[in-house]
Amino acid sequence: MDPVLTVRDLAKTFVEGEQECSVLQGLSFDAFPGEILCIMGTSGCGKSTLLRMIAGLETIDSGSISMPGQQEGGKAGAAMVFQDDALFPWLSVCDNISYGLKLGNQDVPGDVASKRVADLLELVRLTPFSTYYPYQLSGGMKQRAAVARALAVQPGIILMDEPFSALDPFTRRELQDEITRIRDTASADGHPVAILLVTHNPEEAVYLADRIIVLSDRPAAIHGVIDVRLPHPRSISDREFLVIREKVTGLVKR
């Protein structure tokens, strides 16, 4: 299976005052269709910077980021879901999702666009709320709308920067389950999308991920890669789950 994202020897340095600060150093990894790949590390190690570089929001000092098939057939390479849902408050849920097509610079016929939006509303279970505005939605519903907007451009990969951190524990778990369901549904429909999720929560990483990449402190390099071969849905009290969580926690703390 060919990757949807290839990162090679990526490096990034910021200038702070008169000093240079190396944030990322020599990062190389791939992400594959249908995969949930988590990036973990201590606060400030460069996780969000990495995501912003992949999204094209930060410049690359050296190395390369490629998304095979980017913009082929009208498809985008990557779409991003932020910690804050970043919905437009003056647009309805339906119009926010439709705007995702404009963000992706996609020239989609009106009937095709309407069907895509309707399918996405159904996918994220927001069809009854299509005319609602963001202020009328719960935090979890807003994030589901943000995911639908990202999916509207049919990306190869969705970038998620701690999208559940502001939610209460119950809503967070509900959204985690939604992400795996959306991933599985998209794959079953023949449109697998990879998800690259930044989190600082080892339990969340093990609950969701197929693979976990742990970054070292600055300058961030890959400190370890852990395969998570547990079937979904996962139980946080399962013995193997706890073993993997402790392994991840140990790598992050080193």
C-alpha positions as CSV (number, residue, x, y, z in Angstrom):
1,M,0.0,0.0,0.0
2,D,1.4,3.4,-1.0
3,P,1.6,6.1,1.7
4,V,-0.7,9.2,1.6
5,L,2.0,11.2,3.4
6,T,5.8,10.9,3.3
7,V,8.0,12.9,5.6
8,R,11.8,12.8,5.1
9,D,14.6,14.3,7.1
10,L,12.4,17.2,8.3
11,A,14.0,20.0,10.2
12,K,12.8,23.3,11.6
13,T,14.6,26.1,13.5
14,F,13.1,29.2,15.0
15,V,15.0,32.4,15.9
16,E,14.3,33.5,19.5
17,G,15.9,36.9,20.1
18,E,19.5,36.4,19.0
19,Q,19.5,32.7,19.4
20,E,18.5,29.9,17.1
21,C,16.2,27.2,18.5
22,S,16.1,23.9,16.8
23,V,12.6,22.5,17.1
24,L,12.5,19.4,14.7
25,Q,15.5,17.5,13.6
26,G,15.7,14.7,11.0
27,L,12.0,13.4,11.2
28,S,11.1,10.7,8.7
29,F,7.9,8.7,8.6
30,D,5.0,7.6,6.4
31,A,1.2,7.6,6.9
32,F,-1.0,5.1,5.1
33,P,-4.6,5.1,3.8
34,G,-7.1,4.3,6.6
35,E,-4.5,4.5,9.3
36,I,-4.8,6.5,12.6
37,L,-1.3,7.7,13.4
38,C,-0.7,9.5,16.7
39,I,2.2,11.9,17.4
40,M,3.1,12.1,21.1
41,G,5.6,14.0,23.1
42,T,6.1,16.4,26.0
43,S,4.6,19.9,25.8
44,G,6.6,22.2,23.5
45,C,8.5,19.4,21.8
46,G,7.3,20.5,18.3
47,K,4.2,18.3,17.7
48,S,2.0,21.2,16.6
49,T,4.8,22.7,14.6
50,L,5.1,19.4,12.7
51,L,1.4,19.4,11.9
52,R,1.5,23.0,10.8
53,M,4.4,22.2,8.5
54,I,2.5,19.3,6.9
55,A,-0.6,21.6,6.5
56,G,1.6,24.3,4.8
57,L,1.1,26.8,7.6
58,E,4.9,26.7,8.5
59,T,7.9,26.8,6.3
60,I,10.3,23.9,5.9
61,D,13.9,24.6,6.7
62,S,15.2,21.3,5.3
63,G,13.9,17.9,4.3
64,S,10.7,17.2,2.5
65,I,6.9,16.6,2.9
66,S,5.1,14.9,0.1
67,M,1.5,13.7,-0.4
68,P,1.3,11.4,-3.4
69,G,-1.8,12.1,-5.4
70,Q,-2.2,15.6,-4.0
71,Q,-4.6,17.7,-6.1
72,E,-5.0,14.7,-8.5
73,G,-8.7,14.3,-9.5
74,G,-9.6,17.4,-7.6
75,K,-8.6,15.9,-4.3
76,A,-6.6,17.8,-1.6
77,G,-3.6,16.3,0.1
78,A,-4.4,17.3,3.7
79,A,-7.1,19.0,5.7
80,M,-6.8,20.2,9.3
81,V,-9.0,20.1,12.3
82,F,-7.9,22.5,15.0
83,Q,-8.1,22.3,18.8
84,D,-10.7,25.0,18.5
85,D,-13.3,23.9,16.0
86,A,-12.7,27.1,14.0
87,L,-16.2,27.1,12.5
88,F,-17.5,30.3,11.0
89,P,-20.1,31.6,13.5
90,W,-22.1,33.4,10.8
91,L,-22.6,30.2,8.8
92,S,-24.9,27.2,9.4
93,V,-23.5,23.7,9.8
94,C,-24.4,22.9,6.2
95,D,-22.8,26.1,4.9
96,N,-19.6,25.6,7.1
97,I,-19.2,22.1,5.5
98,S,-19.9,23.6,2.0
99,Y,-17.2,26.2,2.6
100,G,-14.7,23.3,3.0
101,L,-15.0,22.8,-0.7
102,K,-14.0,26.5,-1.3
103,L,-11.1,26.1,1.1
104,G,-10.0,23.2,-1.0
105,N,-10.2,25.2,-4.2
106,Q,-12.5,22.6,-5.7
107,D,-14.7,23.3,-8.7
108,V,-17.5,20.9,-7.8
109,P,-20.9,21.1,-9.7
110,G,-23.7,22.2,-7.5
111,D,-25.6,18.9,-7.4
112,V,-22.4,17.0,-6.6
113,A,-21.5,19.4,-3.9
114,S,-25.0,19.2,-2.4
115,K,-24.9,15.4,-2.3
116,R,-21.4,15.4,-0.8
117,V,-22.5,17.8,2.0
118,A,-25.6,15.7,2.7
119,D,-23.5,12.5,2.8
120,L,-21.1,14.1,5.3
121,L,-23.9,15.4,7.5
122,E,-25.2,11.9,7.6
123,L,-21.7,10.5,8.3
124,V,-21.1,12.7,11.3
125,R,-24.8,12.4,12.5
126,L,-25.6,16.1,12.1
127,T,-28.4,15.9,9.5
128,P,-31.1,17.1,11.9
129,F,-28.8,20.1,12.8
130,S,-27.8,21.2,9.3
131,T,-29.5,24.6,9.7
132,Y,-28.1,25.2,13.2
133,Y,-25.4,27.8,13.8
134,P,-22.3,27.0,15.9
135,Y,-23.6,28.8,19.0
136,Q,-26.5,26.3,19.0
137,L,-24.2,23.3,19.1
138,S,-22.5,21.4,21.9
139,G,-18.7,21.2,21.8
140,G,-18.8,17.7,20.5
141,M,-21.2,18.6,17.7
142,K,-19.0,21.5,16.7
143,Q,-16.0,19.2,16.4
144,R,-18.0,16.7,14.3
145,A,-18.9,19.6,12.0
146,A,-15.3,20.5,11.8
147,V,-14.4,16.9,10.8
148,A,-17.1,17.0,8.1
149,R,-15.7,20.2,6.7
150,A,-12.3,18.7,6.5
151,L,-13.6,15.6,4.8
152,A,-15.5,17.7,2.2
153,V,-12.3,18.2,0.2
154,Q,-11.7,14.4,0.1
155,P,-8.2,14.7,1.6
156,G,-5.8,11.8,1.7
157,I,-5.1,12.7,5.3
158,I,-6.8,14.7,8.1
159,L,-4.5,16.5,10.5
160,M,-5.9,16.8,14.1
161,D,-4.2,19.0,16.7
162,E,-5.4,17.9,20.1
163,P,-9.1,18.2,18.9
164,F,-10.6,16.8,22.1
165,S,-8.6,18.5,24.8
166,A,-11.2,21.2,25.6
167,L,-14.0,18.7,25.9
168,D,-15.3,17.0,29.1
169,P,-14.3,13.3,29.5
170,F,-17.6,11.9,28.4
171,T,-17.8,14.0,25.3
172,R,-14.2,13.3,24.5
173,R,-14.7,9.5,24.6
174,E,-17.8,9.9,22.4
175,L,-15.8,11.8,19.9
176,Q,-12.9,9.3,20.0
177,D,-15.4,6.6,19.1
178,E,-16.8,8.8,16.4
179,I,-13.4,9.2,14.8
180,T,-12.9,5.5,14.5
181,R,-16.4,5.0,13.2
182,I,-15.9,7.7,10.5
183,R,-12.6,6.3,9.5
184,D,-14.1,2.8,9.2
185,T,-17.1,4.0,7.3
186,A,-15.0,6.0,4.8
187,S,-12.8,2.9,4.3
188,A,-15.8,0.7,3.7
189,D,-17.1,3.2,1.1
190,G,-13.8,2.9,-0.8
191,H,-12.4,6.3,0.3
192,P,-10.0,5.5,3.0
193,V,-8.5,8.6,4.8
194,A,-5.5,8.6,7.1
195,I,-5.7,10.5,10.4
196,L,-2.6,12.1,11.9
197,L,-3.5,13.0,15.5
198,V,-1.4,15.0,17.8
199,T,-2.1,14.3,21.5
200,H,-0.3,14.5,24.8
201,N,-2.6,11.9,26.4
202,P,-1.2,8.3,26.3
203,E,-4.6,6.7,27.0
204,E,-6.1,8.6,24.0
205,A,-3.3,7.6,21.8
206,V,-3.6,3.9,22.6
207,Y,-7.4,4.1,22.4
208,L,-7.3,5.4,18.9
209,A,-4.1,4.7,17.1
210,D,-2.9,2.0,14.8
211,R,0.7,3.4,15.4
212,I,2.1,5.8,17.8
213,I,5.2,7.9,17.1
214,V,6.8,9.3,20.3
215,L,9.0,12.4,19.8
216,S,12.0,13.3,22.0
217,D,12.3,16.8,23.5
218,R,13.7,19.6,21.4
219,P,15.1,19.3,19.0
220,A,12.4,16.7,18.4
221,A,13.4,13.4,16.7
222,I,11.6,10.1,16.7
223,H,12.2,8.5,20.0
224,G,10.1,5.4,19.4
225,V,7.3,3.9,17.3
226,I,4.7,1.6,18.8
227,D,2.3,-0.6,16.8
228,V,-1.1,-0.9,18.5
229,R,-2.7,-4.1,17.2
230,L,-5.8,-4.1,19.5
231,P,-9.2,-4.5,17.8
232,H,-11.8,-1.7,18.0
233,P,-13.7,-1.0,20.1
234,R,-11.0,-0.9,22.8
235,S,-11.3,-1.2,26.5
236,I,-9.1,1.0,28.7
237,S,-9.2,-1.7,31.4
238,D,-7.9,-4.5,29.1
239,R,-4.6,-5.8,30.3
240,E,-2.9,-5.5,26.9
241,F,-4.2,-1.9,26.6
242,L,-2.7,-1.0,30.0
243,V,0.7,-2.6,29.0
244,I,0.9,-0.6,25.8
245,R,-0.2,2.6,27.7
246,E,2.6,2.2,30.2
247,K,5.1,1.6,27.4
248,V,4.0,4.8,25.7
249,T,4.1,6.7,29.0
250,G,7.6,5.4,29.7
251,L,8.9,6.5,26.2
252,V,7.3,10.0,26.6
253,K,8.9,10.5,30.0
254,R,12.4,9.5,29.0
